[in-house]
Structures are given as C-alpha cells and as structure tokens.
Amino acid sequence: MISISCDVKGIKNAIEKAVLSGVVDNVKKTVGSVRCKEHGKAPKIKIKGNNLNNLSFEVDGCCEEVIEQVKKKLK
Ligand SMILES: [Zn+2]
C-alpha cells in the first residue's frame, strides 16, 4: 500500500479537514497503484503546505524512476 502523510498547516475547521482528506483520497486514487518496476516498492508521498491553497507534494521512493512516475501523474 502506498504511504501518504500530511504536513499542512493552517487547517482551521472541519471543512478544511474534509478538503484535505479529499486531496489525500485523490492522490491515493491517482498514484495508489504505482510501484517501482525494478524494485517492486511503492513510493512515499508527503503532502505539505502552509495552507490549503498552497499544497505541494514531496515524493520519496527507492529510486528516481518511481519518483518520476509519481510526479508525472500528480501534475
Ligand atoms: Zn526502485
């Protein structure tokens, strides 16, 4: 299973929490099945930002190949 963590600041209320969890779900759907072709490992993704309108993705994986796969899909 793909690992997704969040480090988003300035989440003030339930609505914003729901929006963020929607983003997480979306990322799961988009890249949840990505595995490294060479090593068979799933990437790790961190969603971060200072607020909901300014999110960025940090991708970590066993090699550049799998990181590239994720970045292409998240664009
Ligand atoms: Zn790899």
N, CA, C, O and the ligand as a Tripos MOL2 file, in Angstrom:
@<TRIPOS>MOLECULE
protein
  301   299    76     0     0
PROTEIN
NO_CHARGES

@<TRIPOS>ATOM
      1 N           0.8410   -1.2010    0.0000 N.3       1 MET1
      2 CA          0.0000    0.0000    0.0000 C.3       1 MET1
      3 C           0.8720    1.2460    0.0000 C.2       1 MET1
      4 O           1.8950    1.3050    0.6830 O.2       1 MET1
      5 N           0.4650    2.2150   -0.7550 N.am      2 ILE2
      6 CA          1.2020    3.4670   -0.8350 C.3       2 ILE2
      7 C           1.0880    4.2220    0.5010 C.2       2 ILE2
      8 O           0.0630    4.1670    1.1810 O.2       2 ILE2
      9 N           2.1530    4.9120    0.8450 N.am      3 SER3
     10 CA          2.1230    5.6370    2.1030 C.3       3 SER3
     11 C           2.0160    7.1450    1.8530 C.2       3 SER3
     12 O           2.8430    7.7320    1.1540 O.2       3 SER3
     13 N           1.0000    7.7480    2.4270 N.am      4 ILE4
     14 CA          0.7680    9.1800    2.2330 C.3       4 ILE4
     15 C           0.6980    9.8580    3.5930 C.2       4 ILE4
     16 O          -0.0710    9.4460    4.4620 O.2       4 ILE4
     17 N           1.4920   10.8840    3.7680 N.am      5 SER5
     18 CA          1.3880   11.6320    5.0100 C.3       5 SER5
     19 C           1.1290   13.0970    4.7000 C.2       5 SER5
     20 O           1.3670   13.5690    3.5880 O.2       5 SER5
     21 N           0.6370   13.8040    5.7110 N.am      6 CYS6
     22 CA          0.2630   15.1960    5.5250 C.3       6 CYS6
     23 C           1.0070   16.0770    6.5060 C.2       6 CYS6
     24 O           1.1390   15.7580    7.6880 O.2       6 CYS6
     25 N           1.4830   17.1810    5.9920 N.am      7 ASP7
     26 CA          2.0590   18.1920    6.8670 C.3       7 ASP7
     27 C           1.5570   19.5390    6.3640 C.2       7 ASP7
     28 O           2.3080   20.3240    5.7850 O.2       7 ASP7
     29 N           0.2850   19.7860    6.5950 N.am      8 VAL8
     30 CA         -0.3360   21.0110    6.1030 C.3       8 VAL8
     31 C          -0.7380   21.8670    7.2990 C.2       8 VAL8
     32 O          -1.4360   21.4170    8.2070 O.2       8 VAL8
     33 N          -0.2850   23.0910    7.2700 N.am      9 LYS9
     34 CA         -0.5560   23.9970    8.3790 C.3       9 LYS9
     35 C          -1.7890   24.8320    8.1000 C.2       9 LYS9
     36 O          -2.2510   24.9290    6.9630 O.2       9 LYS9
     37 N          -2.3100   25.4260    9.1450 N.am     10 GLY10
     38 CA         -3.4060   26.3710    8.9940 C.3      10 GLY10
     39 C          -4.7500   25.7330    8.7140 C.2      10 GLY10
     40 O          -5.6600   26.3840    8.2030 O.2      10 GLY10
     41 N          -4.8760   24.4420    9.0530 N.am     11 ILE11
     42 CA         -6.1980   23.8070    8.9130 C.3      11 ILE11
     43 C          -7.0350   24.2170   10.1130 C.2      11 ILE11
     44 O          -6.7230   23.8690   11.2520 O.2      11 ILE11
     45 N          -8.1110   24.9680    9.8430 N.am     12 LYS12
     46 CA         -8.8280   25.6000   10.9560 C.3      12 LYS12
     47 C         -10.1090   24.8830   11.3390 C.2      12 LYS12
     48 O         -10.4980   24.8850   12.5070 O.2      12 LYS12
     49 N         -10.7500   24.2860   10.3880 N.am     13 ASN13
     50 CA        -12.0730   23.7540   10.7170 C.3      13 ASN13
     51 C         -12.3520   22.4390    9.9890 C.2      13 ASN13
     52 O         -11.5360   21.9430    9.2130 O.2      13 ASN13
     53 N         -13.5150   21.9050   10.2670 N.am     14 ALA14
     54 CA        -13.8960   20.5980    9.7220 C.3      14 ALA14
     55 C         -13.9760   20.6170    8.1990 C.2      14 ALA14
     56 O         -13.6780   19.6220    7.5380 O.2      14 ALA14
     57 N         -14.3810   21.7540    7.6560 N.am     15 ILE15
     58 CA        -14.4890   21.8440    6.2000 C.3      15 ILE15
     59 C         -13.1120   21.7010    5.5600 C.2      15 ILE15
     60 O         -12.9280   20.9640    4.5920 O.2      15 ILE15
     61 N         -12.1510   22.4270    6.1270 N.am     16 GLU16
     62 CA        -10.8000   22.3520    5.5830 C.3      16 GLU16
     63 C         -10.1990   20.9570    5.7710 C.2      16 GLU16
     64 O          -9.4730   20.4610    4.9090 O.2      16 GLU16
     65 N         -10.5080   20.3410    6.8960 N.am     17 LYS17
     66 CA        -10.0670   18.9620    7.1190 C.3      17 LYS17
     67 C         -10.6230   18.0370    6.0580 C.2      17 LYS17
     68 O          -9.9270   17.1630    5.5390 O.2      17 LYS17
     69 N         -11.8910   18.2470    5.7470 N.am     18 ALA18
     70 CA        -12.5470   17.4130    4.7370 C.3      18 ALA18
     71 C         -11.9160   17.6270    3.3630 C.2      18 ALA18
     72 O         -11.7330   16.6810    2.5970 O.2      18 ALA18
     73 N         -11.5860   18.8870    3.0630 N.am     19 VAL19
     74 CA        -10.9440   19.1880    1.7810 C.3      19 VAL19
     75 C          -9.6030   18.4650    1.7040 C.2      19 VAL19
     76 O          -9.2670   17.8540    0.6900 O.2      19 VAL19
     77 N          -8.8470   18.5480    2.7910 N.am     20 LEU20
     78 CA         -7.5310   17.9050    2.8080 C.3      20 LEU20
     79 C          -7.6690   16.3960    2.6690 C.2      20 LEU20
     80 O          -6.8870   15.7610    1.9610 O.2      20 LEU20
     81 N          -8.6450   15.8300    3.3320 N.am     21 SER21
     82 CA         -8.7810   14.3850    3.2130 C.3      21 SER21
     83 C          -9.2420   13.9940    1.8130 C.2      21 SER21
     84 O          -8.9600   12.8930    1.3400 O.2      21 SER21
     85 N          -9.9590   14.9180    1.1500 N.am     22 GLY22
     86 CA        -10.2980   14.7090   -0.2610 C.3      22 GLY22
     87 C          -9.0580   14.6940   -1.1410 C.2      22 GLY22
     88 O          -8.9540   13.9060   -2.0810 O.2      22 GLY22
     89 N          -8.1150   15.5850   -0.8170 N.am     23 VAL23
     90 CA         -6.8570   15.6340   -1.5720 C.3      23 VAL23
     91 C          -6.0930   14.3160   -1.3830 C.2      23 VAL23
     92 O          -5.5620   13.7470   -2.3370 O.2      23 VAL23
     93 N          -6.0510   13.8500   -0.1420 N.am     24 VAL24
     94 CA         -5.3560   12.5880    0.1400 C.3      24 VAL24
     95 C          -5.9870   11.4370   -0.6520 C.2      24 VAL24
     96 O          -5.2860   10.6200   -1.2480 O.2      24 VAL24
     97 N          -7.3220   11.3890   -0.6460 N.am     25 ASP25
     98 CA         -8.0280   10.3390   -1.3930 C.3      25 ASP25
     99 C          -7.7070   10.3960   -2.8790 C.2      25 ASP25
    100 O          -7.5160    9.3790   -3.5450 O.2      25 ASP25
    101 N          -7.6580   11.6250   -3.3660 N.am     26 ASN26
    102 CA         -7.3820   11.8260   -4.7730 C.3      26 ASN26
    103 C          -5.9770   11.3390   -5.1420 C.2      26 ASN26
    104 O          -5.7760   10.6990   -6.1750 O.2      26 ASN26
    105 N          -5.0180   11.6540   -4.2800 N.am     27 VAL27
    106 CA         -3.6410   11.2080   -4.5090 C.3      27 VAL27
    107 C          -3.5990    9.6730   -4.4760 C.2      27 VAL27
    108 O          -2.9390    9.0440   -5.3030 O.2      27 VAL27
    109 N          -4.3070    9.0890   -3.5170 N.am     28 LYS28
    110 CA         -4.3680    7.6270   -3.4150 C.3      28 LYS28
    111 C          -4.8940    7.0090   -4.6960 C.2      28 LYS28
    112 O          -4.3550    6.0230   -5.1970 O.2      28 LYS28
    113 N          -5.9690    7.6130   -5.2230 N.am     29 LYS29
    114 CA         -6.5690    7.1030   -6.4510 C.3      29 LYS29
    115 C          -5.6200    7.2490   -7.6340 C.2      29 LYS29
    116 O          -5.5010    6.3610   -8.4790 O.2      29 LYS29
    117 N          -4.9480    8.4040   -7.6660 N.am     30 THR30
    118 CA         -4.1130    8.7020   -8.8280 C.3      30 THR30
    119 C          -2.8400    7.8670   -8.8630 C.2      30 THR30
    120 O          -2.4600    7.3530   -9.9150 O.2      30 THR30
    121 N          -2.1910    7.7350   -7.7320 N.am     31 VAL31
    122 CA         -0.8810    7.0640   -7.7430 C.3      31 VAL31
    123 C          -0.8270    5.8340   -6.8280 C.2      31 VAL31
    124 O           0.2410    5.2630   -6.6100 O.2      31 VAL31
    125 N          -1.9870    5.4330   -6.2960 N.am     32 GLY32
    126 CA         -2.0270    4.3120   -5.3560 C.3      32 GLY32
    127 C          -1.4950    3.0070   -5.9140 C.2      32 GLY32
    128 O          -1.0650    2.1280   -5.1660 O.2      32 GLY32
    129 N          -1.5280    2.8860   -7.2340 N.am     33 SER33
    130 CA         -1.0930    1.6180   -7.8130 C.3      33 SER33
    131 C           0.3310    1.6890   -8.3670 C.2      33 SER33
    132 O           0.8210    0.7260   -8.9570 O.2      33 SER33
    133 N           0.9870    2.8240   -8.1760 N.am     34 VAL34
    134 CA          2.3490    2.9610   -8.7060 C.3      34 VAL34
    135 C           3.3280    2.1230   -7.8870 C.2      34 VAL34
    136 O           3.3980    2.2290   -6.6620 O.2      34 VAL34
    137 N           4.0710    1.3000   -8.5930 N.am     35 ARG35
    138 CA          5.1470    0.5320   -7.9550 C.3      35 ARG35
    139 C           6.3880    0.7070   -8.8070 C.2      35 ARG35
    140 O           6.2950    0.9340  -10.0130 O.2      35 ARG35
    141 N           7.5350    0.6020   -8.1890 N.am     36 CYS36
    142 CA          8.7610    0.6300   -8.9590 C.3      36 CYS36
    143 C           8.8630   -0.6480   -9.7760 C.2      36 CYS36
    144 O           8.7110   -1.7530   -9.2570 O.2      36 CYS36
    145 N           9.1270   -0.4700  -11.0800 N.am     37 LYS37
    146 CA          9.2100   -1.6430  -11.9460 C.3      37 LYS37
    147 C          10.4340   -2.4780  -11.6130 C.2      37 LYS37
    148 O          10.4510   -3.6940  -11.7990 O.2      37 LYS37
    149 N          11.4370   -1.8080  -11.1270 N.am     38 GLU38
    150 CA         12.6780   -2.5120  -10.8660 C.3      38 GLU38
    151 C          12.7280   -3.1460   -9.4680 C.2      38 GLU38
    152 O          13.1970   -4.2720   -9.3010 O.2      38 GLU38
    153 N          12.2410   -2.4090   -8.4800 N.am     39 HIS39
    154 CA         12.3650   -2.8840   -7.0990 C.3      39 HIS39
    155 C          11.0480   -3.3500   -6.4850 C.2      39 HIS39
    156 O          11.0340   -3.9230   -5.3960 O.2      39 HIS39
    157 N           9.9360   -3.1010   -7.1910 N.am     40 GLY40
    158 CA          8.6360   -3.5490   -6.6970 C.3      40 GLY40
    159 C           8.1300   -2.8150   -5.4750 C.2      40 GLY40
    160 O           7.2180   -3.2840   -4.7950 O.2      40 GLY40
    161 N           8.7190   -1.6640   -5.1950 N.am     41 LYS41
    162 CA          8.3120   -0.9350   -3.9910 C.3      41 LYS41
    163 C           7.3820    0.2220   -4.3110 C.2      41 LYS41
    164 O           7.4430    0.8110   -5.3900 O.2      41 LYS41
    165 N           6.5180    0.5370   -3.3520 N.am     42 ALA42
    166 CA          5.6220    1.6740   -3.5070 C.3      42 ALA42
    167 C           6.3240    2.9350   -3.0140 C.2      42 ALA42
    168 O           7.1330    2.8820   -2.0870 O.2      42 ALA42
    169 N           6.0110    4.0630   -3.6370 N.am     43 PRO43
    170 CA          6.6200    5.3280   -3.1990 C.3      43 PRO43
    171 C           5.9570    5.8750   -1.9300 C.2      43 PRO43
    172 O           4.8850    5.4240   -1.5270 O.2      43 PRO43
    173 N           6.6000    6.8270   -1.3330 N.am     44 LYS44
    174 CA          6.0190    7.5370   -0.1920 C.3      44 LYS44
    175 C           5.7470    8.9630   -0.6190 C.2      44 LYS44
    176 O           6.5710    9.5980   -1.2760 O.2      44 LYS44
    177 N           4.5830    9.4580   -0.2380 N.am     45 ILE45
    178 CA          4.2240   10.8110   -0.6370 C.3      45 ILE45
    179 C           3.8680   11.6370    0.5850 C.2      45 ILE45
    180 O           3.1300   11.1930    1.4650 O.2      45 ILE45
    181 N           4.3980   12.8310    0.6220 N.am     46 LYS46
    182 CA          4.0670   13.7460    1.7000 C.3      46 LYS46
    183 C           3.4150   14.9700    1.0850 C.2      46 LYS46
    184 O           3.9420   15.5920    0.1630 O.2      46 LYS46
    185 N           2.2450   15.2940    1.6280 N.am     47 ILE47
    186 CA          1.5410   16.4860    1.1660 C.3      47 ILE47
    187 C           1.8450   17.5890    2.1610 C.2      47 ILE47
    188 O           1.5770   17.4570    3.3560 O.2      47 ILE47
    189 N           2.4060   18.6760    1.6590 N.am     48 LYS48
    190 CA          2.7320   19.7390    2.6080 C.3      48 LYS48
    191 C           2.3710   21.1070    2.0860 C.2      48 LYS48
    192 O           2.1630   21.3020    0.8880 O.2      48 LYS48
    193 N           2.3010   22.0530    3.0050 N.am     49 GLY49
    194 CA          1.9720   23.4160    2.6140 C.3      49 GLY49
    195 C           1.6160   24.2530    3.8230 C.2      49 GLY49
    196 O           1.4020   23.7360    4.9190 O.2      49 GLY49
    197 N           1.5560   25.5450    3.6060 N.am     50 ASN50
    198 CA          1.1980   26.4630    4.6930 C.3      50 ASN50
    199 C          -0.2980   26.6890    4.7920 C.2      50 ASN50
    200 O          -0.7990   27.1880    5.8000 O.2      50 ASN50
    201 N          -0.9990   26.3190    3.7480 N.am     51 ASN51
    202 CA         -2.4560   26.3430    3.7790 C.3      51 ASN51
    203 C          -2.9670   25.5090    2.6080 C.2      51 ASN51
    204 O          -2.1970   25.0020    1.7920 O.2      51 ASN51
    205 N          -4.2930   25.3850    2.5550 N.am     52 LEU52
    206 CA         -4.8870   24.5030    1.5430 C.3      52 LEU52
    207 C          -4.6700   24.9620    0.1060 C.2      52 LEU52
    208 O          -4.6990   24.1600   -0.8270 O.2      52 LEU52
    209 N          -4.4530   26.2670   -0.0560 N.am     53 ASN53
    210 CA         -4.2930   26.7780   -1.4170 C.3      53 ASN53
    211 C          -2.8650   26.7030   -1.9080 C.2      53 ASN53
    212 O          -2.5500   27.1070   -3.0280 O.2      53 ASN53
    213 N          -2.0290   26.1940   -1.0730 N.am     54 ASN54
    214 CA         -0.6080   26.2190   -1.3930 C.3      54 ASN54
    215 C           0.0220   24.8580   -1.0680 C.2      54 ASN54
    216 O           0.9800   24.7710   -0.3000 O.2      54 ASN54
    217 N          -0.5310   23.8150   -1.6610 N.am     55 LEU55
    218 CA         -0.0570   22.4740   -1.3570 C.3      55 LEU55
    219 C           1.0290   22.0390   -2.3360 C.2      55 LEU55
    220 O           0.9960   22.3590   -3.5250 O.2      55 LEU55
    221 N           1.9750   21.3100   -1.7990 N.am     56 SER56
    222 CA          2.9410   20.7060   -2.7080 C.3      56 SER56
    223 C           3.1730   19.2620   -2.2780 C.2      56 SER56
    224 O           2.8640   18.8720   -1.1520 O.2      56 SER56
    225 N           3.7140   18.4940   -3.1860 N.am     57 PHE57
    226 CA          3.9270   17.0760   -2.9320 C.3      57 PHE57
    227 C           5.4100   16.7780   -2.8590 C.2      57 PHE57
    228 O           6.2030   17.2040   -3.6990 O.2      57 PHE57
    229 N           5.7500   16.0360   -1.8310 N.am     58 GLU58
    230 CA          7.1250   15.5880   -1.7150 C.3      58 GLU58
    231 C           7.1040   14.0830   -1.9330 C.2      58 GLU58
    232 O           6.3890   13.3560   -1.2430 O.2      58 GLU58
    233 N           7.8890   13.6240   -2.8920 N.am     59 VAL59
    234 CA          7.8460   12.2110   -3.2390 C.3      59 VAL59
    235 C           9.1650   11.5460   -2.8940 C.2      59 VAL59
    236 O          10.2460   12.0510   -3.1980 O.2      59 VAL59
    237 N           9.0400   10.4040   -2.2540 N.am     60 ASP60
    238 CA         10.2220    9.6670   -1.8480 C.3      60 ASP60
    239 C          10.0590    8.2300   -2.3490 C.2      60 ASP60
    240 O           8.9620    7.6760   -2.2980 O.2      60 ASP60
    241 N          11.1210    7.6440   -2.8200 N.am     61 GLY61
    242 CA         10.9960    6.2820   -3.3110 C.3      61 GLY61
    243 C          12.3470    5.6020   -3.3600 C.2      61 GLY61
    244 O          13.3640    6.1940   -2.9990 O.2      61 GLY61
    245 N          12.3530    4.3570   -3.8070 N.am     62 CYS62
    246 CA         13.5930    3.5840   -3.8160 C.3      62 CYS62
    247 C          14.5680    4.0900   -4.8750 C.2      62 CYS62
    248 O          15.7750    3.8860   -4.7520 O.2      62 CYS62
    249 N          14.0500    4.7510   -5.9200 N.am     63 CYS63
    250 CA         14.9320    5.2690   -6.9620 C.3      63 CYS63
    251 C          14.2380    6.3680   -7.7630 C.2      63 CYS63
    252 O          13.0320    6.5730   -7.6230 O.2      63 CYS63
    253 N          14.9780    7.0580   -8.5820 N.am     64 GLU64
    254 CA         14.4540    8.1590   -9.3850 C.3      64 GLU64
    255 C          13.2730    7.7410  -10.2580 C.2      64 GLU64
    256 O          12.3210    8.4970  -10.4520 O.2      64 GLU64
    257 N          13.3600    6.5360  -10.7700 N.am     65 GLU65
    258 CA         12.3500    6.0210  -11.6930 C.3      65 GLU65
    259 C          10.9360    6.1110  -11.1140 C.2      65 GLU65
    260 O          10.0180    6.6170  -11.7590 O.2      65 GLU65
    261 N          10.7830    5.6180   -9.9040 N.am     66 VAL66
    262 CA          9.4500    5.5790   -9.2920 C.3      66 VAL66
    263 C           9.0130    6.9950   -8.8890 C.2      66 VAL66
    264 O           7.8260    7.3160   -8.9500 O.2      66 VAL66
    265 N           9.9420    7.8170   -8.4900 N.am     67 ILE67
    266 CA          9.6400    9.2040   -8.1400 C.3      67 ILE67
    267 C           9.1300    9.9490   -9.3770 C.2      67 ILE67
    268 O           8.1780   10.7260   -9.3020 O.2      67 ILE67
    269 N           9.7750    9.7010  -10.5020 N.am     68 GLU68
    270 CA          9.3490   10.3110  -11.7590 C.3      68 GLU68
    271 C           7.9400    9.8860  -12.1460 C.2      68 GLU68
    272 O           7.1300   10.7080  -12.5770 O.2      68 GLU68
    273 N           7.6530    8.6000  -11.9910 N.am     69 GLN69
    274 CA          6.3190    8.0780  -12.3110 C.3      69 GLN69
    275 C           5.2570    8.8220  -11.5300 C.2      69 GLN69
    276 O           4.2280    9.2110  -12.0820 O.2      69 GLN69
    277 N           5.5070    9.0200  -10.2380 N.am     70 VAL70
    278 CA          4.5380    9.7050   -9.3820 C.3      70 VAL70
    279 C           4.3970   11.1600   -9.7940 C.2      70 VAL70
    280 O           3.2860   11.6790   -9.8980 O.2      70 VAL70
    281 N           5.5160   11.8110  -10.0260 N.am     71 LYS71
    282 CA          5.4700   13.2340  -10.3750 C.3      71 LYS71
    283 C           4.7140   13.4840  -11.6630 C.2      71 LYS71
    284 O           3.9760   14.4620  -11.7790 O.2      71 LYS71
    285 N           4.8950   12.6070  -12.6240 N.am     72 LYS72
    286 CA          4.1750   12.7410  -13.8880 C.3      72 LYS72
    287 C           2.6710   12.6570  -13.6590 C.2      72 LYS72
    288 O           1.9050   13.4280  -14.2360 O.2      72 LYS72
    289 N           2.2500   11.7120  -12.8110 N.am     73 LYS73
    290 CA          0.8220   11.5100  -12.5960 C.3      73 LYS73
    291 C           0.1890   12.6110  -11.7660 C.2      73 LYS73
    292 O          -0.9860   12.9290  -11.9460 O.2      73 LYS73
    293 N           0.9470   13.1860  -10.8740 N.am     74 LEU74
    294 CA          0.3800   14.2120   -9.9930 C.3      74 LEU74
    295 C           0.3100   15.5940  -10.6410 C.2      74 LEU74
    296 O          -0.2180   16.5330  -10.0440 O.2      74 LEU74
    297 N           0.8310   15.7220  -11.8370 N.am     75 LYS75
    298 CA          0.8160   17.0280  -12.4750 C.3      75 LYS75
    299 C          -0.5100   17.3440  -13.1090 C.2      75 LYS75
    300 O          -0.6760   18.4170  -13.6890 O.2      75 LYS75
    301 ZN         13.1980    1.4700   -7.4870 Zn       76 ZN76
@<TRIPOS>BOND
     1     1     2 1
     2     2     3 1
     3     3     4 2
     4     3     5 am
     5     5     6 1
     6     6     7 1
     7     7     8 2
     8     7     9 am
     9     9    10 1
    10    10    11 1
    11    11    12 2
    12    11    13 am
    13    13    14 1
    14    14    15 1
    15    15    16 2
    16    15    17 am
    17    17    18 1
    18    18    19 1
    19    19    20 2
    20    19    21 am
    21    21    22 1
    22    22    23 1
    23    23    24 2
    24    23    25 am
    25    25    26 1
    26    26    27 1
    27    27    28 2
    28    27    29 am
    29    29    30 1
    30    30    31 1
    31    31    32 2
    32    31    33 am
    33    33    34 1
    34    34    35 1
    35    35    36 2
    36    35    37 am
    37    37    38 1
    38    38    39 1
    39    39    40 2
    40    39    41 am
    41    41    42 1
    42    42    43 1
    43    43    44 2
    44    43    45 am
    45    45    46 1
    46    46    47 1
    47    47    48 2
    48    47    49 am
    49    49    50 1
    50    50    51 1
    51    51    52 2
    52    51    53 am
    53    53    54 1
    54    54    55 1
    55    55    56 2
    56    55    57 am
    57    57    58 1
    58    58    59 1
    59    59    60 2
    60    59    61 am
    61    61    62 1
    62    62    63 1
    63    63    64 2
    64    63    65 am
    65    65    66 1
    66    66    67 1
    67    67    68 2
    68    67    69 am
    69    69    70 1
    70    70    71 1
    71    71    72 2
    72    71    73 am
    73    73    74 1
    74    74    75 1
    75    75    76 2
    76    75    77 am
    77    77    78 1
    78    78    79 1
    79    79    80 2
    80    79    81 am
    81    81    82 1
    82    82    83 1
    83    83    84 2
    84    83    85 am
    85    85    86 1
    86    86    87 1
    87    87    88 2
    88    87    89 am
    89    89    90 1
    90    90    91 1
    91    91    92 2
    92    91    93 am
    93    93    94 1
    94    94    95 1
    95    95    96 2
    96    95    97 am
    97    97    98 1
    98    98    99 1
    99    99   100 2
   100    99   101 am
   101   101   102 1
   102   102   103 1
   103   103   104 2
   104   103   105 am
   105   105   106 1
   106   106   107 1
   107   107   108 2
   108   107   109 am
   109   109   110 1
   110   110   111 1
   111   111   112 2
   112   111   113 am
   113   113   114 1
   114   114   115 1
   115   115   116 2
   116   115   117 am
   117   117   118 1
   118   118   119 1
   119   119   120 2
   120   119   121 am
   121   121   122 1
   122   122   123 1
   123   123   124 2
   124   123   125 am
   125   125   126 1
   126   126   127 1
   127   127   128 2
   128   127   129 am
   129   129   130 1
   130   130   131 1
   131   131   132 2
   132   131   133 am
   133   133   134 1
   134   134   135 1
   135   135   136 2
   136   135   137 am
   137   137   138 1
   138   138   139 1
   139   139   140 2
   140   139   141 am
   141   141   142 1
   142   142   143 1
   143   143   144 2
   144   143   145 am
   145   145   146 1
   146   146   147 1
   147   147   148 2
   148   147   149 am
   149   149   150 1
   150   150   151 1
   151   151   152 2
   152   151   153 am
   153   153   154 1
   154   154   155 1
   155   155   156 2
   156   155   157 am
   157   157   158 1
   158   158   159 1
   159   159   160 2
   160   159   161 am
   161   161   162 1
   162   162   163 1
   163   163   164 2
   164   163   165 am
   165   165   166 1
   166   166   167 1
   167   167   168 2
   168   167   169 am
   169   169   170 1
   170   170   171 1
   171   171   172 2
   172   171   173 am
   173   173   174 1
   174   174   175 1
   175   175   176 2
   176   175   177 am
   177   177   178 1
   178   178   179 1
   179   179   180 2
   180   179   181 am
   181   181   182 1
   182   182   183 1
   183   183   184 2
   184   183   185 am
   185   185   186 1
   186   186   187 1
   187   187   188 2
   188   187   189 am
   189   189   190 1
   190   190   191 1
   191   191   192 2
   192   191   193 am
   193   193   194 1
   194   194   195 1
   195   195   196 2
   196   195   197 am
   197   197   198 1
   198   198   199 1
   199   199   200 2
   200   199   201 am
   201   201   202 1
   202   202   203 1
   203   203   204 2
   204   203   205 am
   205   205   206 1
   206   206   207 1
   207   207   208 2
   208   207   209 am
   209   209   210 1
   210   210   211 1
   211   211   212 2
   212   211   213 am
   213   213   214 1
   214   214   215 1
   215   215   216 2
   216   215   217 am
   217   217   218 1
   218   218   219 1
   219   219   220 2
   220   219   221 am
   221   221   222 1
   222   222   223 1
   223   223   224 2
   224   223   225 am
   225   225   226 1
   226   226   227 1
   227   227   228 2
   228   227   229 am
   229   229   230 1
   230   230   231 1
   231   231   232 2
   232   231   233 am
   233   233   234 1
   234   234   235 1
   235   235   236 2
   236   235   237 am
   237   237   238 1
   238   238   239 1
   239   239   240 2
   240   239   241 am
   241   241   242 1
   242   242   243 1
   243   243   244 2
   244   243   245 am
   245   245   246 1
   246   246   247 1
   247   247   248 2
   248   247   249 am
   249   249   250 1
   250   250   251 1
   251   251   252 2
   252   251   253 am
   253   253   254 1
   254   254   255 1
   255   255   256 2
   256   255   257 am
   257   257   258 1
   258   258   259 1
   259   259   260 2
   260   259   261 am
   261   261   262 1
   262   262   263 1
   263   263   264 2
   264   263   265 am
   265   265   266 1
   266   266   267 1
   267   267   268 2
   268   267   269 am
   269   269   270 1
   270   270   271 1
   271   271   272 2
   272   271   273 am
   273   273   274 1
   274   274   275 1
   275   275   276 2
   276   275   277 am
   277   277   278 1
   278   278   279 1
   279   279   280 2
   280   279   281 am
   281   281   282 1
   282   282   283 1
   283   283   284 2
   284   283   285 am
   285   285   286 1
   286   286   287 1
   287   287   288 2
   288   287   289 am
   289   289   290 1
   290   290   291 1
   291   291   292 2
   292   291   293 am
   293   293   294 1
   294   294   295 1
   295   295   296 2
   296   295   297 am
   297   297   298 1
   298   298   299 1
   299   299   300 2
@<TRIPOS>SUBSTRUCTURE
     1 MET1         2 RESIDUE 1 A MET
     2 ILE2         6 RESIDUE 1 A ILE
     3 SER3        10 RESIDUE 1 A SER
     4 ILE4        14 RESIDUE 1 A ILE
     5 SER5        18 RESIDUE 1 A SER
     6 CYS6        22 RESIDUE 1 A CYS
     7 ASP7        26 RESIDUE 1 A ASP
     8 VAL8        30 RESIDUE 1 A VAL
     9 LYS9        34 RESIDUE 1 A LYS
    10 GLY10       38 RESIDUE 1 A GLY
    11 ILE11       42 RESIDUE 1 A ILE
    12 LYS12       46 RESIDUE 1 A LYS
    13 ASN13       50 RESIDUE 1 A ASN
    14 ALA14       54 RESIDUE 1 A ALA
    15 ILE15       58 RESIDUE 1 A ILE
    16 GLU16       62 RESIDUE 1 A GLU
    17 LYS17       66 RESIDUE 1 A LYS
    18 ALA18       70 RESIDUE 1 A ALA
    19 VAL19       74 RESIDUE 1 A VAL
    20 LEU20       78 RESIDUE 1 A LEU
    21 SER21       82 RESIDUE 1 A SER
    22 GLY22       86 RESIDUE 1 A GLY
    23 VAL23       90 RESIDUE 1 A VAL
    24 VAL24       94 RESIDUE 1 A VAL
    25 ASP25       98 RESIDUE 1 A ASP
    26 ASN26      102 RESIDUE 1 A ASN
    27 VAL27      106 RESIDUE 1 A VAL
    28 LYS28      110 RESIDUE 1 A LYS
    29 LYS29      114 RESIDUE 1 A LYS
    30 THR30      118 RESIDUE 1 A THR
    31 VAL31      122 RESIDUE 1 A VAL
    32 GLY32      126 RESIDUE 1 A GLY
    33 SER33      130 RESIDUE 1 A SER
    34 VAL34      134 RESIDUE 1 A VAL
    35 ARG35      138 RESIDUE 1 A ARG
    36 CYS36      142 RESIDUE 1 A CYS
    37 LYS37      146 RESIDUE 1 A LYS
    38 GLU38      150 RESIDUE 1 A GLU
    39 HIS39      154 RESIDUE 1 A HIS
    40 GLY40      158 RESIDUE 1 A GLY
    41 LYS41      162 RESIDUE 1 A LYS
    42 ALA42      166 RESIDUE 1 A ALA
    43 PRO43      170 RESIDUE 1 A PRO
    44 LYS44      174 RESIDUE 1 A LYS
    45 ILE45      178 RESIDUE 1 A ILE
    46 LYS46      182 RESIDUE 1 A LYS
    47 ILE47      186 RESIDUE 1 A ILE
    48 LYS48      190 RESIDUE 1 A LYS
    49 GLY49      194 RESIDUE 1 A GLY
    50 ASN50      198 RESIDUE 1 A ASN
    51 ASN51      202 RESIDUE 1 A ASN
    52 LEU52      206 RESIDUE 1 A LEU
    53 ASN53      210 RESIDUE 1 A ASN
    54 ASN54      214 RESIDUE 1 A ASN
    55 LEU55      218 RESIDUE 1 A LEU
    56 SER56      222 RESIDUE 1 A SER
    57 PHE57      226 RESIDUE 1 A PHE
    58 GLU58      230 RESIDUE 1 A GLU
    59 VAL59      234 RESIDUE 1 A VAL
    60 ASP60      238 RESIDUE 1 A ASP
    61 GLY61      242 RESIDUE 1 A GLY
    62 CYS62      246 RESIDUE 1 A CYS
    63 CYS63      250 RESIDUE 1 A CYS
    64 GLU64      254 RESIDUE 1 A GLU
    65 GLU65      258 RESIDUE 1 A GLU
    66 VAL66      262 RESIDUE 1 A VAL
    67 ILE67      266 RESIDUE 1 A ILE
    68 GLU68      270 RESIDUE 1 A GLU
    69 GLN69      274 RESIDUE 1 A GLN
    70 VAL70      278 RESIDUE 1 A VAL
    71 LYS71      282 RESIDUE 1 A LYS
    72 LYS72      286 RESIDUE 1 A LYS
    73 LYS73      290 RESIDUE 1 A LYS
    74 LEU74      294 RESIDUE 1 A LEU
    75 LYS75      298 RESIDUE 1 A LYS
    76 ZN76       301 GROUP 0 **** ****
